[in-house]
Amino acid sequence: MSQFDKRAQNWDKGDIRVNGAKVIADAIENKFDLSNEMVLMDFGVGTGLLGFEIAKKVKKVYGVDTSKGMLEKLEEKNTPELTIDAIHQDIVETPLDMKFHGLISSMTLHHVEDLTKFFQTIKGNLHEGGFLAIADLESEDGTFHSDNTGVYHFGFEQEALCKIVEDCGFKNVSFENINTINKPHRDFGVFLLSAEV
């Protein structure tokens, strides 16, 4: 059982997480014109905190995650009016044979070891003109998580991350601060990385 399977039961109880997802959803909506023709992938969907906010604005959201426990919580929240289709798969190792109009993601990128492989893979999953909207932590000192198991990056430095994305063939790459998470010992910046195919 992964650490995320264990934490899935109480994942939605944290105000920081729930409110943070709303801030990220608003930032994505401000950046891109979402429409009811769009089919999106939520990478690292978790329990759907971001995905369900965005799903209200588009045709369909597919939620990808490697944690079965998180996806079970997600599926409990599906309703006839609002549904995310869950996909339990490591899409970097085993890419999806599907195309999307965009990829959204919240606080998952720091769990991805090989960033170049990730961005190359998902570029193949995006339609021409598709977009990326990925929120994660700005560079930090490793104290954001109480346990850094499965954490490959202590946040991200703007220039280095944008260069990787550009080198993988994306254009109009931007990186902007959209939120601050206040923890007792320090504040952590959250950015939105956006780019287009």
Accessible surface in RSA format (square Angstrom, percent):
REM  Atomic radii and reference values for relative SASA: ProtOr
REM  Chains: A
REM  Algorithm: Lee & Richards
REM  Probe-radius: 1.40
REM  Slices: 20
REM RES _ NUM      All-atoms   Total-Side   Main-Chain    Non-polar    All polar
REM                ABS   REL    ABS   REL    ABS   REL    ABS   REL    ABS   REL
RES MET A   1   175.71  91.0  99.34  65.7  76.37 181.8  98.31  83.6  77.39 102.5
RES SER A   2    49.78  42.1  36.36  48.5  13.42  30.9  46.58  99.2   3.20   4.5
RES GLN A   3    43.56  24.4  37.65  27.5   5.91  14.1  27.15  57.8  16.41  12.4
RES PHE A   4    45.94  23.0  45.94  28.5   0.00   0.0  45.94  27.9   0.00   0.0
RES ASP A   5    29.56  20.7  21.55  21.4   8.01  18.9   3.31   7.8  26.25  26.2
RES LYS A   6   134.78  65.8 110.12  67.6  24.66  58.7  85.34  76.8  49.45  52.7
RES ARG A   7    93.45  39.2  87.58  44.6   5.87  14.0  45.92  62.8  47.53  28.8
RES ALA A   8     1.18   1.1   0.64   1.0   0.54   1.2   0.64   0.9   0.54   1.4
RES GLN A   9   112.66  63.0 105.86  77.4   6.81  16.2  44.50  94.7  68.17  51.7
RES ASN A  10    92.49  63.8  86.63  83.7   5.87  14.1  23.99  57.7  68.50  66.2
RES TRP A  11    41.25  16.6  40.19  19.5   1.05   2.5  32.38  17.3   8.86  14.4
RES ASP A  12    48.64  34.1  35.40  35.2  13.24  31.3  27.01  63.6  21.62  21.6
RES LYS A  13   153.59  74.9 123.47  75.8  30.12  71.7 103.72  93.4  49.88  53.1
RES GLY A  14    28.39  35.0   0.00   N/A  28.39  35.0  26.88  73.8   1.51   3.4
RES ASP A  15   105.49  73.9 100.59 100.1   4.91  11.6  23.71  55.8  81.78  81.6
RES ILE A  16    95.48  54.3  87.14  64.9   8.34  20.1  92.36  66.5   3.12   8.5
RES ARG A  17    87.74  36.8  79.34  40.4   8.41  20.0  29.32  40.1  58.42  35.4
RES VAL A  18    38.77  25.5  38.00  34.4   0.77   1.9  38.08  33.1   0.69   1.9
RES ASN A  19    84.52  58.3  83.38  80.6   1.14   2.8  25.31  60.9  59.21  57.2
RES GLY A  20    11.59  14.3   0.00   N/A  11.59  14.3  11.08  30.4   0.51   1.1
RES ALA A  21     6.30   5.8   4.42   6.8   1.88   4.3   4.88   6.9   1.42   3.8
RES LYS A  22    97.59  47.6  97.02  59.5   0.57   1.4  72.84  65.6  24.76  26.4
RES VAL A  23    52.38  34.5  49.86  45.1   2.52   6.1  51.35  44.6   1.03   2.8
RES ILE A  24     6.32   3.6   6.32   4.7   0.00   0.0   6.32   4.5   0.00   0.0
RES ALA A  25     0.99   0.9   0.99   1.5   0.00   0.0   0.99   1.4   0.00   0.0
RES ASP A  26    83.20  58.3  81.49  81.1   1.71   4.0  21.75  51.2  61.45  61.3
RES ALA A  27    15.39  14.2   7.96  12.3   7.43  16.9  12.72  17.9   2.67   7.1
RES ILE A  28     0.00   0.0   0.00   0.0   0.00   0.0   0.00   0.0   0.00   0.0
RES GLU A  29    53.36  30.6  37.67  28.5  15.70  37.4  13.63  26.4  39.73  32.4
RES ASN A  30   132.06  91.1  95.08  91.9  36.98  89.0  30.03  72.3 102.03  98.6
RES LYS A  31    87.80  42.8  59.96  36.8  27.84  66.3  33.93  30.5  53.88  57.4
RES PHE A  32    21.67  10.8  17.20  10.7   4.48  11.6  20.85  12.6   0.82   2.4
RES ASP A  33   134.26  94.0 119.08 118.5  15.18  35.9  39.83  93.7  94.43  94.2
RES LEU A  34    32.75  18.2   4.25   3.0  28.50  71.6   4.25   3.0  28.50  76.7
RES SER A  35    41.93  35.4  36.68  49.0   5.25  12.1  35.90  76.5   6.03   8.4
RES ASN A  36   110.43  76.2  97.36  94.1  13.07  31.5  28.41  68.4  82.02  79.3
RES GLU A  37   125.39  72.0 118.03  89.3   7.36  17.5  59.38 114.9  66.00  53.9
RES MET A  38    35.71  18.5  35.47  23.5   0.24   0.6  35.71  30.4   0.00   0.0
RES VAL A  39    29.44  19.4  29.44  26.6   0.00   0.0  29.44  25.6   0.00   0.0
RES LEU A  40     0.00   0.0   0.00   0.0   0.00   0.0   0.00   0.0   0.00   0.0
RES MET A  41     1.09   0.6   1.09   0.7   0.00   0.0   1.09   0.9   0.00   0.0
RES ASP A  42     1.92   1.3   1.92   1.9   0.00   0.0   0.00   0.0   1.92   1.9
RES PHE A  43    18.19   9.1  18.19  11.3   0.00   0.0  18.19  11.0   0.00   0.0
RES GLY A  44    18.40  22.7   0.00   N/A  18.40  22.7   6.96  19.1  11.44  25.6
RES VAL A  45     8.72   5.7   0.00   0.0   8.72  21.0   0.53   0.5   8.18  22.2
RES GLY A  46     9.27  11.4   0.00   N/A   9.27  11.4   9.27  25.4   0.00   0.0
RES THR A  47     1.30   0.9   0.31   0.3   0.99   2.4   0.29   0.4   1.01   1.5
RES GLY A  48     0.06   0.1   0.00   N/A   0.06   0.1   0.00   0.0   0.06   0.1
RES LEU A  49    33.95  18.9  25.71  18.4   8.24  20.7  28.36  19.9   5.59  15.0
RES LEU A  50     5.64   3.1   3.40   2.4   2.24   5.6   3.40   2.4   2.24   6.0
RES GLY A  51     0.00   0.0   0.00   N/A   0.00   0.0   0.00   0.0   0.00   0.0
RES PHE A  52    23.16  11.6  23.16  14.3   0.00   0.0  23.16  14.0   0.00   0.0
RES GLU A  53    38.15  21.9  37.72  28.5   0.42   1.0   1.60   3.1  36.55  29.8
RES ILE A  54     0.00   0.0   0.00   0.0   0.00   0.0   0.00   0.0   0.00   0.0
RES ALA A  55    10.13   9.3   2.95   4.5   7.18  16.3   3.00   4.2   7.14  18.9
RES LYS A  56   122.36  59.7  87.25  53.5  35.10  83.6  59.51  53.6  62.84  66.9
RES LYS A  57    90.82  44.3  79.01  48.5  11.81  28.1  61.64  55.5  29.18  31.1
RES VAL A  58    11.36   7.5   0.00   0.0  11.36  27.4   0.00   0.0  11.36  30.8
RES LYS A  59   142.35  69.4 113.89  69.9  28.47  67.8  63.62  57.3  78.73  83.9
RES LYS A  60    49.22  24.0  46.03  28.2   3.19   7.6  33.73  30.4  15.48  16.5
RES VAL A  61     0.19   0.1   0.00   0.0   0.19   0.5   0.00   0.0   0.19   0.5
RES TYR A  62    47.76  22.3  47.76  27.2   0.00   0.0  12.35   9.3  35.41  43.7
RES GLY A  63     0.00   0.0   0.00   N/A   0.00   0.0   0.00   0.0   0.00   0.0
RES VAL A  64     1.75   1.2   1.75   1.6   0.00   0.0   1.75   1.5   0.00   0.0
RES ASP A  65    18.24  12.8  15.09  15.0   3.15   7.4   3.21   7.6  15.02  15.0
RES THR A  66    91.21  64.9  71.77  72.8  19.44  46.3  42.64  57.3  48.57  73.4
RES SER A  67     3.39   2.9   2.45   3.3   0.93   2.1   3.39   7.2   0.00   0.0
RES LYS A  68   116.50  56.8 115.68  71.0   0.82   1.9  80.51  72.5  35.99  38.3
RES GLY A  69    13.00  16.0   0.00   N/A  13.00  16.0  11.09  30.4   1.91   4.3
RES MET A  70     3.81   2.0   3.81   2.5   0.00   0.0   3.81   3.2   0.00   0.0
RES LEU A  71     7.66   4.3   7.66   5.5   0.00   0.0   7.66   5.4   0.00   0.0
RES GLU A  72    97.52  56.0  94.34  71.4   3.19   7.6  36.92  71.4  60.61  49.5
RES LYS A  73    42.25  20.6  42.25  25.9   0.00   0.0  15.42  13.9  26.83  28.6
RES LEU A  74     0.00   0.0   0.00   0.0   0.00   0.0   0.00   0.0   0.00   0.0
RES GLU A  75    93.47  53.7  80.45  60.9  13.03  31.0  22.97  44.4  70.51  57.6
RES GLU A  76   123.40  70.8  86.32  65.3  37.08  88.3  49.79  96.3  73.61  60.1
RES LYS A  77    70.27  34.3  53.61  32.9  16.66  39.7  59.23  53.3  11.04  11.8
RES ASN A  78    43.16  29.8  23.24  22.5  19.92  48.0  13.07  31.5  30.09  29.1
RES THR A  79    59.92  42.6  53.75  54.5   6.18  14.7  56.27  75.6   3.66   5.5
RES PRO A  80   133.73  97.5  91.84  83.7  41.89 152.3 104.56  86.3  29.17 181.3
RES GLU A  81   149.56  85.9 113.29  85.7  36.27  86.4  73.02 141.2  76.54  62.5
RES LEU A  82    43.77  24.4  42.48  30.4   1.29   3.2  43.73  30.7   0.04   0.1
RES THR A  83    51.69  36.8  41.18  41.7  10.51  25.0  30.25  40.6  21.44  32.4
RES ILE A  84     0.67   0.4   0.00   0.0   0.67   1.6   0.00   0.0   0.67   1.8
RES ASP A  85    54.56  38.2  49.50  49.3   5.06  12.0  16.54  38.9  38.02  37.9
RES ALA A  86    32.73  30.1   4.18   6.5  28.55  64.9   4.27   6.0  28.46  75.4
RES ILE A  87    29.99  17.1  26.77  19.9   3.22   7.8  29.99  21.6   0.00   0.0
RES HIS A  88    91.82  50.2  64.46  44.8  27.36  70.0  48.17  49.6  43.65  50.8
RES GLN A  89    50.44  28.2  41.82  30.6   8.62  20.5  18.86  40.1  31.58  24.0
RES ASP A  90    63.35  44.4  55.96  55.7   7.39  17.5  21.65  50.9  41.70  41.6
RES ILE A  91     0.70   0.4   0.12   0.1   0.59   1.4   0.12   0.1   0.59   1.6
RES VAL A  92    18.83  12.4  16.16  14.6   2.67   6.4  16.16  14.0   2.67   7.3
RES GLU A  93   113.34  65.1  87.54  66.2  25.79  61.4  36.44  70.5  76.89  62.8
RES THR A  94    79.84  56.8  78.61  79.7   1.23   2.9  54.18  72.8  25.65  38.8
RES PRO A  95    77.01  56.1  61.22  55.8  15.78  57.4  61.22  50.5  15.78  98.1
RES LEU A  96    19.99  11.1  10.89   7.8   9.11  22.9  12.13   8.5   7.86  21.2
RES ASP A  97   149.74 104.9 120.93 120.4  28.81  68.1  43.87 103.2 105.87 105.6
RES MET A  98    64.50  33.4  52.58  34.8  11.92  28.4  49.33  41.9  15.17  20.1
RES LYS A  99   110.92  54.1  94.10  57.7  16.82  40.0  64.85  58.4  46.07  49.1
RES PHE A 100     0.18   0.1   0.14   0.1   0.04   0.1   0.18   0.1   0.00   0.0
RES HIS A 101    61.12  33.4  59.41  41.3   1.71   4.4  37.51  38.7  23.60  27.5
RES GLY A 102     0.00   0.0   0.00   N/A   0.00   0.0   0.00   0.0   0.00   0.0
RES LEU A 103     0.97   0.5   0.97   0.7   0.00   0.0   0.97   0.7   0.00   0.0
RES ILE A 104     0.00   0.0   0.00   0.0   0.00   0.0   0.00   0.0   0.00   0.0
RES SER A 105     0.69   0.6   0.69   0.9   0.00   0.0   0.25   0.5   0.44   0.6
RES SER A 106    27.01  22.8  18.43  24.6   8.58  19.8   8.53  18.2  18.49  25.9
RES MET A 107    46.50  24.1  37.29  24.7   9.22  21.9  36.80  31.3   9.71  12.9
RES THR A 108    20.49  14.6  20.17  20.5   0.32   0.8  15.82  21.3   4.67   7.1
RES LEU A 109     0.90   0.5   0.76   0.5   0.15   0.4   0.90   0.6   0.00   0.0
RES HIS A 110     3.13   1.7   3.13   2.2   0.00   0.0   1.93   2.0   1.20   1.4
RES HIS A 111    43.74  23.9  28.74  20.0  15.00  38.4  22.85  23.6  20.89  24.3
RES VAL A 112    13.44   8.8   9.89   9.0   3.55   8.6  13.44  11.7   0.00   0.0
RES GLU A 113   118.32  67.9 102.25  77.4  16.07  38.3  31.84  61.6  86.47  70.6
RES ASP A 114    70.70  49.5  62.85  62.6   7.84  18.5  26.55  62.5  44.15  44.0
RES LEU A 115    16.99   9.5  13.40   9.6   3.59   9.0  13.40   9.4   3.59   9.7
RES THR A 116    61.44  43.7  60.45  61.3   0.98   2.3  38.26  51.4  23.17  35.0
RES LYS A 117    80.21  39.1  78.96  48.5   1.24   3.0  50.10  45.1  30.10  32.1
RES PHE A 118     0.11   0.1   0.11   0.1   0.00   0.0   0.11   0.1   0.00   0.0
RES PHE A 119     0.00   0.0   0.00   0.0   0.00   0.0   0.00   0.0   0.00   0.0
RES GLN A 120   104.28  58.3  90.67  66.3  13.61  32.4  27.88  59.3  76.41  57.9
RES THR A 121    23.53  16.7  10.08  10.2  13.45  32.0  11.06  14.9  12.47  18.8
RES ILE A 122     0.33   0.2   0.33   0.2   0.00   0.0   0.33   0.2   0.00   0.0
RES LYS A 123    65.13  31.8  61.85  37.9   3.28   7.8  14.19  12.8  50.94  54.3
RES GLY A 124    46.98  57.9   0.00   N/A  46.98  57.9  35.05  96.2  11.92  26.7
RES ASN A 125     5.47   3.8   5.47   5.3   0.00   0.0   0.46   1.1   5.01   4.8
RES LEU A 126     5.61   3.1   1.38   1.0   4.23  10.6   1.38   1.0   4.23  11.4
RES HIS A 127    69.34  37.9  66.68  46.3   2.66   6.8  42.93  44.2  26.41  30.7
RES GLU A 128   153.01  87.8 124.65  94.3  28.36  67.5  65.85 127.4  87.16  71.2
RES GLY A 129    57.47  70.9   0.00   N/A  57.47  70.9  32.44  89.0  25.03  56.1
RES GLY A 130     2.94   3.6   0.00   N/A   2.94   3.6   2.71   7.4   0.22   0.5
RES PHE A 131     7.11   3.6   7.11   4.4   0.00   0.0   7.11   4.3   0.00   0.0
RES LEU A 132     0.00   0.0   0.00   0.0   0.00   0.0   0.00   0.0   0.00   0.0
RES ALA A 133     0.00   0.0   0.00   0.0   0.00   0.0   0.00   0.0   0.00   0.0
RES ILE A 134     0.30   0.2   0.30   0.2   0.00   0.0   0.30   0.2   0.00   0.0
RES ALA A 135     0.00   0.0   0.00   0.0   0.00   0.0   0.00   0.0   0.00   0.0
RES ASP A 136     0.00   0.0   0.00   0.0   0.00   0.0   0.00   0.0   0.00   0.0
RES LEU A 137     0.70   0.4   0.70   0.5   0.00   0.0   0.70   0.5   0.00   0.0
RES GLU A 138    48.37  27.8  46.29  35.0   2.08   4.9  15.14  29.3  33.22  27.1
RES SER A 139    69.02  58.3  51.44  68.6  17.59  40.5  21.28  45.3  47.74  66.9
RES GLU A 140    17.71  10.2   1.09   0.8  16.61  39.6   6.03  11.7  11.68   9.5
RES ASP A 141    87.73  61.5  55.26  55.0  32.47  76.8  42.33  99.6  45.40  45.3
RES GLY A 142    10.11  12.5   0.00   N/A  10.11  12.5   2.84   7.8   7.27  16.3
RES THR A 143    61.40  43.7  49.58  50.3  11.82  28.2  53.90  72.4   7.50  11.3
RES PHE A 144    24.12  12.1  22.74  14.1   1.38   3.6  22.74  13.8   1.38   3.9
RES HIS A 145    33.27  18.2  23.55  16.4   9.72  24.9  22.01  22.7  11.26  13.1
RES SER A 146   130.65 110.4  80.53 107.5  50.13 115.5  58.91 125.5  71.74 100.5
RES ASP A 147    79.91  56.0  70.44  70.1   9.47  22.4  33.69  79.3  46.22  46.1
RES ASN A 148    54.03  37.3  39.72  38.4  14.31  34.5  20.03  48.2  34.00  32.9
RES THR A 149    88.00  62.6  76.68  77.7  11.32  27.0  67.43  90.6  20.57  31.1
RES GLY A 150    34.95  43.1   0.00   N/A  34.95  43.1  23.78  65.3  11.17  25.0
RES VAL A 151    19.29  12.7   0.87   0.8  18.43  44.4   0.87   0.8  18.43  50.0
RES TYR A 152   112.33  52.4  82.28  46.8  30.05  78.2  48.87  36.7  63.46  78.2
RES HIS A 153    41.63  22.8  35.12  24.4   6.51  16.6  24.74  25.5  16.89  19.7
RES PHE A 154    94.00  47.0  82.58  51.1  11.43  29.7  82.58  50.1  11.43  32.7
RES GLY A 155     8.19  10.1   0.00   N/A   8.19  10.1   0.00   0.0   8.19  18.4
RES PHE A 156    12.74   6.4   7.78   4.8   4.95  12.9  11.18   6.8   1.55   4.4
RES GLU A 157    95.22  54.7  88.07  66.6   7.15  17.0  54.13 104.7  41.09  33.5
RES GLN A 158    92.65  51.8  89.36  65.3   3.30   7.9  18.77  40.0  73.88  56.0
RES GLU A 159   137.99  79.2 132.47 100.2   5.52  13.1  48.02  92.9  89.97  73.5
RES ALA A 160    55.86  51.4  46.00  71.0   9.85  22.4  54.41  76.6   1.45   3.8
RES LEU A 161     2.77   1.5   1.01   0.7   1.76   4.4   2.40   1.7   0.37   1.0
RES CYS A 162    17.64  13.3  17.64  19.7   0.00   0.0  12.35  31.3   5.29   5.7
RES LYS A 163   124.45  60.7 123.13  75.5   1.33   3.2  95.70  86.1  28.75  30.6
RES ILE A 164    46.36  26.4  44.43  33.1   1.94   4.7  46.33  33.4   0.04   0.1
RES VAL A 165     0.00   0.0   0.00   0.0   0.00   0.0   0.00   0.0   0.00   0.0
RES GLU A 166    93.70  53.8  80.47  60.9  13.23  31.5  23.92  46.3  69.78  57.0
RES ASP A 167   100.42  70.3  63.22  62.9  37.20  88.0  30.48  71.7  69.94  69.8
RES CYS A 168    13.98  10.6   1.37   1.5  12.61  29.6   5.13  13.0   8.85   9.5
RES GLY A 169    44.99  55.5   0.00   N/A  44.99  55.5  28.99  79.5  16.00  35.8
RES PHE A 170     8.12   4.1   0.00   0.0   8.12  21.1   0.02   0.0   8.10  23.2
RES LYS A 171   110.23  53.8 105.97  65.0   4.27  10.2  86.73  78.1  23.50  25.0
RES ASN A 172   100.82  69.5  71.46  69.1  29.36  70.7  30.65  73.8  70.18  67.8
RES VAL A 173    27.27  17.9   0.23   0.2  27.05  65.2   0.23   0.2  27.05  73.4
RES SER A 174    34.57  29.2  29.97  40.0   4.60  10.6  34.57  73.6   0.00   0.0
RES PHE A 175    26.68  13.3  10.56   6.5  16.12  41.9  10.56   6.4  16.12  46.1
RES GLU A 176    71.03  40.8  66.30  50.2   4.72  11.2  30.89  59.7  40.14  32.8
RES ASN A 177    87.07  60.0  59.04  57.1  28.03  67.5  29.63  71.3  57.44  55.5
RES ILE A 178    38.03  21.6  13.32   9.9  24.70  59.5  21.20  15.3  16.83  45.7
RES ASN A 179    36.11  24.9  29.20  28.2   6.91  16.6   6.91  16.6  29.20  28.2
RES THR A 180    63.94  45.5  49.37  50.0  14.57  34.7  26.06  35.0  37.87  57.3
RES ILE A 181    16.65   9.5  13.71  10.2   2.95   7.1  16.65  12.0   0.00   0.0
RES ASN A 182    96.93  66.8  82.63  79.8  14.30  34.4  30.37  73.1  66.56  64.3
RES LYS A 183    61.52  30.0  52.25  32.1   9.27  22.1  26.21  23.6  35.32  37.6
RES PRO A 184   148.71 108.4 102.19  93.2  46.52 169.1 116.68  96.3  32.03 199.1
RES HIS A 185   105.91  57.9  70.80  49.2  35.10  89.8  69.25  71.4  36.66  42.7
RES ARG A 186    81.86  34.4  69.93  35.6  11.93  28.4  38.86  53.1  43.00  26.1
RES ASP A 187    78.41  54.9  65.04  64.7  13.37  31.6  18.59  43.7  59.82  59.7
RES PHE A 188     1.82   0.9   1.15   0.7   0.67   1.7   1.82   1.1   0.00   0.0
RES GLY A 189    16.14  19.9   0.00   N/A  16.14  19.9   5.56  15.3  10.59  23.7
RES VAL A 190     2.35   1.5   2.35   2.1   0.00   0.0   2.35   2.0   0.00   0.0
RES PHE A 191     0.00   0.0   0.00   0.0   0.00   0.0   0.00   0.0   0.00   0.0
RES LEU A 192     1.32   0.7   1.32   0.9   0.00   0.0   1.32   0.9   0.00   0.0
RES LEU A 193     0.00   0.0   0.00   0.0   0.00   0.0   0.00   0.0   0.00   0.0
RES SER A 194     1.14   1.0   1.14   1.5   0.00   0.0   1.10   2.3   0.03   0.0
RES ALA A 195     0.59   0.5   0.00   0.0   0.59   1.3   0.46   0.6   0.13   0.3
RES GLU A 196    57.67  33.1  57.67  43.6   0.00   0.0   6.26  12.1  51.41  42.0
RES VAL A 197    16.54  10.9  10.96   9.9   5.58  13.4  15.54  13.5   1.00   2.7
END  Absolute sums over single chains surface
CHAIN  1 A     9551.4       7558.2       1993.2       4946.8       4604.6
END  Absolute sums over all chains
TOTAL          9551.4       7558.2       1993.2       4946.8       4604.6
